[in-house]
Amino acid sequence: MLTKNENDLVFFFDAEVMPEKSGRVELRKFELSFCADLTRLPSLAYCQFEEVVYNLPLWAKIRLGLQSIEKIPVSKRTDDLYPANWDAARWREYARLLLSMLGTLYTGERALLQTLKNYEYAYAADVRLIESILVDVYTALHSREPQEVEYFEHKGKTYRVPADPHTAREYLTWLEASTALQSDWAHNKIMSGKTAPEGEILRNSTMIVAALARDVRRDPKTGIAQTIPPSKDPKKAEAALARRVADFQDLPASVAVDVGFFLNVFIHRSNPILSLALPLSRMTHLATVTGAL
């Protein structure tokens, strides 16, 4: 559960309520708050949000402007793609999807969110408020441009990741590079499909960062920061990677986004990584053809 912060996106609205004691209709002000700052948002919450968005049915994506109906052949444009044809059940389903997305980023009182989920949505006017909030939250969440990152801190520890092809060429081992690339391809494979299996976006995003990150420690004698390479023992290196994956479940989403974005840049700029990427790509292709993936 996310905690409230002064930098949250906050929305106020008025609603009529009828307290049991008075039995009279009263107008009250409510507020909904959401975390849309990737530097504060845990990867878990961010990936849950992205998972719901990716798995939205086509008609919902069109309504939200995430997909254009113009790109759909006329022969395949069914009636349910047009909101004018929606009945009360479809509007309720749409409201449930909107609230599922917002719920992953919500930092306010849970009871209020539950009240909104229990509301009987039947018309476009009923969902207008939560729809406009979702659009604002989505826009804020995706307004941040990926940034180059070489060092980051998490739970009191400092880590280093390749910030450029030269750095990657300098110290990446086979285990680090292959794990990161395979997770990246697995992520792209999911994104090219129709649905994202539960938890897979988080698993691959976390694995990429965990594979590339190395501990940074201060030498007690010289005071110089040293990047600690992984163990040369494969079993110890894999065990350390597994511990780091578990530890990075609540990593700030900004780190996962930045590292994942620039990993793709390295692939196209670094010959050593390209030489690794090619055989891995062939392995992925063969596994797909044979049904292993």
C-alpha positions as a Python dict, from the first residue, in 0.01 Angstrom:
ca = {
    (1, 'M'): (0, 0, 0),
    (2, 'L'): (137, 339, -101),
    (3, 'T'): (165, 617, 156),
    (4, 'K'): (47, 972, 102),
    (5, 'N'): (302, 1240, 12),
    (6, 'E'): (286, 1617, -32),
    (7, 'N'): (392, 1574, -395),
    (8, 'D'): (101, 1345, -483),
    (9, 'L'): (-151, 1439, -750),
    (10, 'V'): (-465, 1539, -559),
    (11, 'F'): (-816, 1573, -701),
    (12, 'F'): (-1111, 1723, -515),
    (13, 'F'): (-1477, 1660, -588),
    (14, 'D'): (-1815, 1719, -426),
    (15, 'A'): (-2070, 1444, -372),
    (16, 'E'): (-2408, 1413, -210),
    (17, 'V'): (-2421, 1177, 89),
    (18, 'M'): (-2689, 1073, 334),
    (19, 'P'): (-2550, 1000, 685),
    (20, 'E'): (-2746, 739, 879),
    (21, 'K'): (-2782, 963, 1183),
    (22, 'S'): (-2935, 1266, 1011),
    (23, 'G'): (-3107, 1092, 723),
    (24, 'R'): (-3066, 1413, 522),
    (25, 'V'): (-2882, 1462, 197),
    (26, 'E'): (-2560, 1659, 248),
    (27, 'L'): (-2300, 1791, 6),
    (28, 'R'): (-1948, 1693, 110),
    (29, 'K'): (-1602, 1748, -36),
    (30, 'F'): (-1375, 1449, -99),
    (31, 'E'): (-1021, 1410, -225),
    (32, 'L'): (-836, 1141, -417),
    (33, 'S'): (-455, 1132, -417),
    (34, 'F'): (-217, 937, -639),
    (35, 'C'): (157, 888, -670),
    (36, 'A'): (269, 961, -1026),
    (37, 'D'): (634, 1034, -946),
    (38, 'L'): (850, 750, -1076),
    (39, 'T'): (1131, 838, -835),
    (40, 'R'): (899, 758, -542),
    (41, 'L'): (678, 495, -699),
    (42, 'P'): (789, 134, -629),
    (43, 'S'): (846, -82, -935),
    (44, 'L'): (576, -319, -810),
    (45, 'A'): (305, -50, -825),
    (46, 'Y'): (428, 86, -1158),
    (47, 'C'): (436, -260, -1320),
    (48, 'Q'): (91, -342, -1183),
    (49, 'F'): (-40, -22, -1343),
    (50, 'E'): (127, -99, -1675),
    (51, 'E'): (-4, -456, -1662),
    (52, 'V'): (-364, -341, -1623),
    (53, 'V'): (-320, -86, -1903),
    (54, 'Y'): (-165, -340, -2139),
    (55, 'N'): (-439, -596, -2069),
    (56, 'L'): (-724, -352, -2131),
    (57, 'P'): (-977, -478, -2387),
    (58, 'L'): (-964, -306, -2725),
    (59, 'W'): (-1285, -107, -2669),
    (60, 'A'): (-1142, 46, -2349),
    (61, 'K'): (-813, 138, -2516),
    (62, 'I'): (-1003, 314, -2793),
    (63, 'R'): (-1218, 504, -2543),
    (64, 'L'): (-905, 622, -2358),
    (65, 'G'): (-723, 717, -2678),
    (66, 'L'): (-455, 452, -2629),
    (67, 'Q'): (-543, 305, -2967),
    (68, 'S'): (-701, 465, -3272),
    (69, 'I'): (-1011, 310, -3420),
    (70, 'E'): (-892, 442, -3756),
    (71, 'K'): (-619, 176, -3753),
    (72, 'I'): (-877, -101, -3731),
    (73, 'P'): (-1013, -231, -4063),
    (74, 'V'): (-1372, -122, -4120),
    (75, 'S'): (-1478, -485, -4151),
    (76, 'K'): (-1354, -551, -3795),
    (77, 'R'): (-1511, -249, -3626),
    (78, 'T'): (-1773, -410, -3406),
    (79, 'D'): (-2051, -217, -3232),
    (80, 'D'): (-1890, -247, -2888),
    (81, 'L'): (-1598, -31, -3005),
    (82, 'Y'): (-1831, 270, -3005),
    (83, 'P'): (-1932, 407, -2660),
    (84, 'A'): (-2265, 522, -2802),
    (85, 'N'): (-2362, 154, -2816),
    (86, 'W'): (-2259, 69, -2460),
    (87, 'D'): (-2521, -47, -2213),
    (88, 'A'): (-2512, -9, -1834),
    (89, 'A'): (-2317, -333, -1790),
    (90, 'R'): (-2043, -212, -2025),
    (91, 'W'): (-2014, 125, -1845),
    (92, 'R'): (-1982, -58, -1513),
    (93, 'E'): (-1709, -279, -1657),
    (94, 'Y'): (-1530, 27, -1792),
    (95, 'A'): (-1549, 199, -1452),
    (96, 'R'): (-1408, -113, -1285),
    (97, 'L'): (-1110, -109, -1524),
    (98, 'L'): (-1043, 260, -1460),
    (99, 'L'): (-1052, 208, -1084),
    (100, 'S'): (-824, -96, -1113),
    (101, 'M'): (-561, 122, -1279),
    (102, 'L'): (-604, 407, -1034),
    (103, 'G'): (-600, 169, -739),
    (104, 'T'): (-239, 68, -809),
    (105, 'L'): (-126, 431, -760),
    (106, 'Y'): (-375, 540, -493),
    (107, 'T'): (-235, 688, -170),
    (108, 'G'): (-552, 806, 2),
    (109, 'E'): (-817, 650, 219),
    (110, 'R'): (-893, 300, 93),
    (111, 'A'): (-1255, 314, 211),
    (112, 'L'): (-1325, 599, -29),
    (113, 'L'): (-1179, 405, -320),
    (114, 'Q'): (-1394, 107, -227),
    (115, 'T'): (-1702, 331, -218),
    (116, 'L'): (-1628, 441, -573),
    (117, 'K'): (-1594, 76, -678),
    (118, 'N'): (-1935, -3, -531),
    (119, 'Y'): (-2110, 279, -717),
    (120, 'E'): (-2364, 174, -981),
    (121, 'Y'): (-2220, 318, -1302),
    (122, 'A'): (-2470, 312, -1586),
    (123, 'Y'): (-2398, 607, -1818),
    (124, 'A'): (-2107, 803, -1962),
    (125, 'A'): (-2177, 1086, -1718),
    (126, 'D'): (-2124, 846, -1426),
    (127, 'V'): (-1764, 769, -1524),
    (128, 'R'): (-1664, 1115, -1642),
    (129, 'L'): (-1493, 1206, -1313),
    (130, 'I'): (-1278, 895, -1274),
    (131, 'E'): (-1204, 892, -1647),
    (132, 'S'): (-1068, 1247, -1640),
    (133, 'I'): (-863, 1166, -1327),
    (134, 'L'): (-718, 857, -1494),
    (135, 'V'): (-616, 1056, -1801),
    (136, 'D'): (-439, 1318, -1585),
    (137, 'V'): (-262, 1053, -1376),
    (138, 'Y'): (-157, 855, -1684),
    (139, 'T'): (-20, 1169, -1849),
    (140, 'A'): (177, 1267, -1538),
    (141, 'L'): (314, 916, -1496),
    (142, 'H'): (450, 907, -1852),
    (143, 'S'): (570, 1266, -1872),
    (144, 'R'): (918, 1186, -1739),
    (145, 'E'): (1184, 1123, -2003),
    (146, 'P'): (1430, 834, -1939),
    (147, 'Q'): (1753, 960, -1783),
    (148, 'E'): (2103, 819, -1797),
    (149, 'V'): (2191, 660, -1466),
    (150, 'E'): (2526, 517, -1355),
    (151, 'Y'): (2484, 509, -978),
    (152, 'F'): (2175, 466, -765),
    (153, 'E'): (2104, 398, -399),
    (154, 'H'): (1859, 148, -256),
    (155, 'K'): (1809, 49, 109),
    (156, 'G'): (2131, 216, 216),
    (157, 'K'): (2347, 53, -53),
    (158, 'T'): (2503, 208, -363),
    (159, 'Y'): (2492, 32, -698),
    (160, 'R'): (2650, 95, -1035),
    (161, 'V'): (2510, 5, -1376),
    (162, 'P'): (2667, 52, -1721),
    (163, 'A'): (2612, 414, -1825),
    (164, 'D'): (2758, 376, -2174),
    (165, 'P'): (2883, 107, -2414),
    (166, 'H'): (3243, 154, -2296),
    (167, 'T'): (3147, 84, -1934),
    (168, 'A'): (2943, -217, -2041),
    (169, 'R'): (3234, -352, -2246),
    (170, 'E'): (3466, -291, -1951),
    (171, 'Y'): (3309, -522, -1699),
    (172, 'L'): (2996, -711, -1805),
    (173, 'T'): (3026, -1087, -1758),
    (174, 'W'): (2840, -1347, -1962),
    (175, 'L'): (2595, -1409, -1678),
    (176, 'E'): (2519, -1039, -1634),
    (177, 'A'): (2480, -957, -2003),
    (178, 'S'): (2293, -1274, -2102),
    (179, 'T'): (2049, -1250, -1809),
    (180, 'A'): (1973, -884, -1884),
    (181, 'L'): (1929, -943, -2257),
    (182, 'Q'): (1717, -1254, -2216),
    (183, 'S'): (1491, -1068, -1972),
    (184, 'D'): (1469, -778, -2215),
    (185, 'W'): (1368, -1010, -2499),
    (186, 'A'): (1117, -1186, -2274),
    (187, 'H'): (967, -845, -2192),
    (188, 'N'): (949, -749, -2561),
    (189, 'K'): (789, -1084, -2642),
    (190, 'I'): (518, -1017, -2382),
    (191, 'M'): (462, -666, -2519),
    (192, 'S'): (418, -805, -2870),
    (193, 'G'): (138, -1034, -2755),
    (194, 'K'): (-223, -962, -2670),
    (195, 'T'): (-197, -996, -2291),
    (196, 'A'): (69, -968, -2024),
    (197, 'P'): (73, -1259, -1776),
    (198, 'E'): (38, -1149, -1414),
    (199, 'G'): (370, -1044, -1262),
    (200, 'E'): (578, -1094, -1577),
    (201, 'I'): (641, -725, -1642),
    (202, 'L'): (773, -681, -1288),
    (203, 'R'): (979, -1000, -1304),
    (204, 'N'): (1158, -905, -1625),
    (205, 'S'): (1207, -539, -1531),
    (206, 'T'): (1356, -634, -1193),
    (207, 'M'): (1577, -902, -1346),
    (208, 'I'): (1729, -656, -1593),
    (209, 'V'): (1833, -413, -1320),
    (210, 'A'): (1950, -688, -1084),
    (211, 'A'): (2165, -845, -1356),
    (212, 'L'): (2338, -520, -1451),
    (213, 'A'): (2378, -362, -1105),
    (214, 'R'): (2696, -409, -905),
    (215, 'D'): (2769, -321, -543),
    (216, 'V'): (2979, -10, -486),
    (217, 'R'): (3184, -3, -166),
    (218, 'R'): (3425, 244, -16),
    (219, 'D'): (3781, 122, 34),
    (220, 'P'): (3850, 181, 407),
    (221, 'K'): (4218, 260, 339),
    (222, 'T'): (4199, 490, 37),
    (223, 'G'): (3839, 610, 57),
    (224, 'I'): (3800, 532, -312),
    (225, 'A'): (3472, 384, -430),
    (226, 'Q'): (3516, 37, -576),
    (227, 'T'): (3276, -153, -800),
    (228, 'I'): (3258, -512, -678),
    (229, 'P'): (3248, -773, -957),
    (230, 'P'): (3032, -1085, -922),
    (231, 'S'): (3181, -1410, -797),
    (232, 'K'): (3360, -1622, -1056),
    (233, 'D'): (3183, -1922, -908),
    (234, 'P'): (2865, -1962, -1124),
    (235, 'K'): (2657, -2098, -834),
    (236, 'K'): (2756, -1815, -601),
    (237, 'A'): (2695, -1556, -874),
    (238, 'E'): (2348, -1695, -948),
    (239, 'A'): (2261, -1706, -577),
    (240, 'A'): (2370, -1343, -539),
    (241, 'L'): (2157, -1247, -840),
    (242, 'A'): (1853, -1421, -687),
    (243, 'R'): (1898, -1230, -360),
    (244, 'R'): (1924, -903, -548),
    (245, 'V'): (1608, -973, -750),
    (246, 'A'): (1419, -1024, -424),
    (247, 'D'): (1570, -709, -277),
    (248, 'F'): (1479, -498, -583),
    (249, 'Q'): (1105, -570, -573),
    (250, 'D'): (1045, -224, -425),
    (251, 'L'): (1309, -46, -632),
    (252, 'P'): (1199, 302, -750),
    (253, 'A'): (1028, 270, -1087),
    (254, 'S'): (1251, 544, -1229),
    (255, 'V'): (1559, 322, -1194),
    (256, 'A'): (1393, 27, -1369),
    (257, 'V'): (1266, 250, -1652),
    (258, 'D'): (1603, 423, -1701),
    (259, 'V'): (1815, 107, -1693),
    (260, 'G'): (1575, -80, -1923),
    (261, 'F'): (1567, 207, -2172),
    (262, 'F'): (1943, 250, -2197),
    (263, 'L'): (2006, -123, -2213),
    (264, 'N'): (1854, -112, -2562),
    (265, 'V'): (2081, 178, -2651),
    (266, 'F'): (2390, -23, -2548),
    (267, 'I'): (2287, -316, -2765),
    (268, 'H'): (2311, -99, -3076),
    (269, 'R'): (2631, 82, -2975),
    (270, 'S'): (2850, -190, -2828),
    (271, 'N'): (3014, -453, -3051),
    (272, 'P'): (3079, -695, -2760),
    (273, 'I'): (2715, -678, -2657),
    (274, 'L'): (2602, -718, -3018),
    (275, 'S'): (2821, -1028, -3051),
    (276, 'L'): (2637, -1168, -2748),
    (277, 'A'): (2298, -1046, -2865),
    (278, 'L'): (2314, -1226, -3199),
    (279, 'P'): (2350, -1583, -3067),
    (280, 'L'): (2093, -1513, -2794),
    (281, 'S'): (1856, -1380, -3061),
    (282, 'R'): (1899, -1700, -3261),
    (283, 'M'): (1838, -1907, -2946),
    (284, 'T'): (1518, -1711, -2880),
    (285, 'H'): (1404, -1757, -3242),
    (286, 'L'): (1469, -2132, -3236),
    (287, 'A'): (1290, -2170, -2902),
    (288, 'T'): (991, -1984, -3044),
    (289, 'V'): (981, -2199, -3357),
    (290, 'T'): (1005, -2522, -3156),
    (291, 'G'): (745, -2405, -2908),
    (292, 'A'): (983, -2380, -2612),
    (293, 'L'): (880, -2019, -2548),
}
